[in-house]
Amino acid sequence: MKVKKIRNTRYEIRDTIISNHSGVTLLELSVSVALFSLTIILAAGIFETVINSQRIAVVSENLQENVRYDFERMGKEIRTAQRDAGHTCIPSGNIYWTNVSGTQLQFLNYHRQCVCYYLAGSQLMVASGGCNIGAPVNPLPLTPQELNISKTVFKITDSATKVQAAVSVRMHFSVSVKGSTAEQIDMETSLSSRSYQ
């Protein structure tokens, strides 16, 4: 009898397992995989958006830092400009000269070299040989190509009778990074010459 009971117990266990239906159907498995996939896709999309936003912010900040550096570099050279008594760079004998529209600034720097700052396309350029009749000599870009400068205006308060000359520089530029809208920025600075001759 004991042997029969064991056999019955074995069959009862097997019948109990089959009758409980504790497995997962294909439909339930498909729904759970779809929900898991959707969650992962959403999380990856949010992560990508955050990374792209951070990348845009860093590039924009770097370009703005370049502009500040360029302003400082230009400002140092403008502050140390010398009066052109020999009329070699500036026809009027003043410290600074601009064209009629105010888009070019020309002066003698500390080393007595004729220097010209001007806008060419969307880049601020510096010519160490001056801008003789509108043709720059030895031009070099001062700003990176990623920076779109739309307007640069130089305004001078300078005359042969005034003791201290000054230059105001106004620049309008936009920073556009791949995948973002352009950020419009206006910067202005006023600098006075340290030359009292």
C-alpha positions as CSV (number, residue, x, y, z in Angstrom):
1,M,0.0,0.0,0.0
2,K,2.7,2.4,0.7
3,V,4.0,2.0,-2.8
4,K,0.6,2.8,-4.2
5,K,0.3,5.9,-2.1
6,I,3.7,7.3,-3.3
7,R,2.6,6.8,-6.9
8,N,-0.7,8.6,-6.2
9,T,1.2,11.4,-4.4
10,R,3.5,11.8,-7.4
11,Y,0.5,12.0,-9.8
12,E,-1.3,14.3,-7.5
13,I,1.7,16.7,-7.4
14,R,1.9,16.6,-11.1
15,D,-1.8,17.3,-11.5
16,T,-1.6,20.1,-8.9
17,I,1.2,21.9,-10.8
18,I,-0.7,21.6,-14.1
19,S,-4.0,22.7,-12.7
20,N,-2.5,25.8,-11.0
21,H,-1.5,27.4,-14.3
22,S,1.4,29.4,-12.7
23,G,3.2,30.0,-16.0
24,V,3.2,33.3,-18.1
25,T,1.2,33.5,-21.3
26,L,2.7,35.0,-24.5
27,L,0.3,38.0,-24.3
28,E,1.5,38.8,-20.7
29,L,5.1,38.5,-21.8
30,S,4.6,40.8,-24.8
31,V,2.9,43.5,-22.7
32,S,5.6,43.5,-20.1
33,V,8.4,43.6,-22.7
34,A,6.6,46.5,-24.5
35,L,6.3,48.5,-21.2
36,F,9.9,47.9,-20.3
37,S,11.0,49.0,-23.8
38,L,8.9,52.1,-23.7
39,T,10.4,53.0,-20.3
40,I,13.9,52.6,-21.5
41,I,13.2,54.6,-24.7
42,L,11.8,57.5,-22.7
43,A,14.7,57.4,-20.2
44,A,17.2,57.4,-23.1
45,G,15.4,60.4,-24.8
46,I,15.5,62.4,-21.6
47,F,19.1,61.6,-21.1
48,E,20.0,62.6,-24.7
49,T,18.1,65.9,-24.3
50,V,19.9,66.7,-21.1
51,I,23.3,65.9,-22.7
52,N,22.5,68.1,-25.8
53,S,21.4,71.0,-23.6
54,Q,24.6,70.8,-21.6
55,R,26.7,70.6,-24.8
56,I,24.9,73.7,-26.2
57,A,25.4,75.6,-23.0
58,V,29.1,74.8,-22.9
59,V,29.7,75.8,-26.5
60,S,27.7,79.0,-26.0
61,E,29.7,79.8,-22.9
62,N,33.0,79.2,-24.7
63,L,32.1,81.4,-27.6
64,Q,31.1,84.2,-25.2
65,E,34.3,83.8,-23.3
66,N,36.2,84.1,-26.7
67,V,34.3,87.4,-27.3
68,R,35.3,88.7,-23.8
69,Y,38.9,87.7,-24.5
70,D,38.8,89.5,-27.9
71,F,37.4,92.6,-26.2
72,E,40.2,92.5,-23.7
73,R,42.9,92.0,-26.3
74,M,41.4,94.8,-28.5
75,G,40.9,97.0,-25.4
76,K,44.6,96.7,-24.3
77,E,45.8,97.7,-27.8
78,I,43.3,100.6,-28.0
79,R,44.2,101.9,-24.6
80,T,47.9,101.9,-25.5
81,A,47.5,103.6,-28.8
82,Q,49.8,106.5,-29.7
83,R,49.1,109.8,-31.4
84,D,50.1,109.8,-35.0
85,A,52.0,113.0,-35.3
86,G,53.7,112.0,-38.5
87,H,50.4,111.1,-40.3
88,T,51.7,107.7,-41.2
89,C,48.6,105.8,-40.2
90,I,45.9,108.4,-39.5
91,P,45.5,111.4,-41.8
92,S,44.2,113.7,-39.1
93,G,47.1,113.3,-36.7
94,N,44.7,112.1,-33.9
95,I,45.0,108.9,-32.0
96,Y,42.1,107.1,-33.7
97,W,40.5,107.1,-37.0
98,T,37.3,105.4,-38.3
99,N,35.6,105.3,-41.7
100,V,32.4,107.2,-42.3
101,S,30.2,104.2,-41.2
102,G,32.2,103.5,-38.1
103,T,32.9,99.9,-39.2
104,Q,36.8,100.3,-39.2
105,L,39.0,101.5,-36.5
106,Q,42.6,102.4,-37.3
107,F,45.4,103.6,-34.9
108,L,49.1,103.3,-34.1
109,N,49.6,100.7,-31.4
110,Y,52.2,100.8,-28.6
111,H,54.9,99.4,-31.0
112,R,54.1,102.3,-33.5
113,Q,52.5,99.8,-36.0
114,C,49.4,100.8,-37.9
115,V,46.6,98.5,-36.7
116,C,43.1,98.2,-38.2
117,Y,40.1,96.5,-36.7
118,Y,37.1,95.8,-39.0
119,L,34.3,93.4,-39.7
120,A,34.7,91.0,-42.7
121,G,31.6,89.0,-43.3
122,S,30.7,87.7,-39.8
123,Q,34.2,87.8,-38.3
124,L,36.1,90.6,-36.6
125,M,39.5,91.0,-38.2
126,V,42.7,92.8,-37.2
127,A,45.2,93.9,-39.8
128,S,48.7,94.6,-38.4
129,G,49.6,96.7,-41.5
130,G,46.5,99.0,-41.3
131,C,43.7,99.4,-43.8
132,N,45.2,101.4,-46.5
133,I,42.4,102.7,-48.7
134,G,40.1,100.0,-47.5
135,A,42.5,97.2,-48.4
136,P,43.7,95.5,-45.1
137,V,47.4,94.5,-44.9
138,N,48.1,91.2,-43.1
139,P,44.5,90.5,-41.9
140,L,43.9,87.9,-39.2
141,P,40.6,86.8,-37.8
142,L,40.1,87.8,-34.2
143,T,36.8,85.9,-33.6
144,P,36.0,82.2,-34.3
145,Q,33.9,81.3,-37.3
146,E,31.1,79.8,-35.1
147,L,30.4,83.4,-33.9
148,N,28.1,85.3,-36.2
149,I,28.9,89.0,-35.8
150,S,26.2,91.0,-37.6
151,K,27.3,94.6,-36.6
152,T,30.4,96.2,-35.2
153,V,30.5,100.0,-34.7
154,F,33.4,102.1,-33.5
155,K,32.7,105.5,-32.2
156,I,35.4,108.0,-31.4
157,T,35.5,111.0,-29.1
158,D,38.8,112.3,-30.3
159,S,40.2,115.6,-31.7
160,A,43.5,117.2,-31.9
161,T,42.6,119.6,-29.2
162,K,41.3,117.1,-26.6
163,V,43.7,115.7,-24.1
164,Q,42.3,112.2,-23.8
165,A,40.7,110.3,-26.7
166,A,38.2,107.5,-26.2
167,V,36.7,104.8,-28.3
168,S,33.3,103.1,-27.8
169,V,33.0,99.6,-29.4
170,R,29.6,98.1,-29.9
171,M,29.2,94.6,-31.2
172,H,26.0,92.6,-32.0
173,F,26.5,88.9,-32.4
174,S,24.6,85.6,-32.3
175,V,25.7,82.3,-31.0
176,S,24.2,79.4,-32.8
177,V,25.0,75.8,-31.9
178,K,24.0,72.8,-33.9
179,G,20.4,71.9,-32.9
180,S,19.6,75.1,-31.1
181,T,18.2,78.5,-31.8
182,A,20.6,81.5,-32.0
183,E,21.2,83.5,-28.9
184,Q,21.4,87.2,-29.6
185,I,24.0,89.2,-27.6
186,D,25.0,92.9,-27.6
187,M,28.3,93.9,-26.0
188,E,29.7,97.4,-25.6
189,T,32.7,98.9,-24.0
190,S,34.3,102.3,-23.9
191,L,38.1,102.7,-23.7
192,S,40.2,105.8,-23.3
193,S,43.7,106.2,-24.5
194,R,46.5,106.4,-22.0
195,S,48.5,108.6,-24.4
196,Y,48.7,112.2,-23.2
197,Q,51.1,113.5,-25.8
